[in-house]
Amino acid sequence: MLEPIILEITKTTPEIILDKDNNVFKISGRAIIENSQEFFNPIISWFEEYFKKPNSKTELTLNIDYLNSSSSLFLMKIFVLFEQNINTNNKIIWMYDASDDLIKERGEEYKLLTKLNFELKETINEDYEDFNFDI
């Protein structure tokens, strides 16, 4: 049995939920990680093990608000694992705030670089929901 990986969000590391039994695959928050290899290697290993006997449907949701270059490389490694185990029921959902063009563009780049079912989904930052723009 593949044990879930559940890591709490910090100021520099994203929340990670990889739970095969509950079919939840989520990475969200900031990835400003000094030692990305140390942080992401267990996640890469988890996905390698997971794809030996995956669920019939796998949707990885990413809601990243900042990503440094080394973390970006490890996300690409995860996407490569998805490509090696391509299934019509596999999907990457890239969430981005409506006001964040850089994260949106990063998602568009990943979409172009992969052959995955890759969906970009715009969200609205909750911090601005109650802000009155009327002058």
Secondary structure as UniProt FT lines:
FT   STRAND          5..7
FT   STRAND          15..19
FT   TURN            20..23
FT   STRAND          24..31
FT   TURN            34..35
FT   HELIX           36..50
FT   TURN            51..52
FT   STRAND          58..67
FT   HELIX           69..84
FT   TURN            88..89
FT   STRAND          90..97
FT   TURN            98..99
FT   HELIX           101..113
FT   STRAND          118..123
FT   HELIX           126..128
FT   TURN            129..130
//
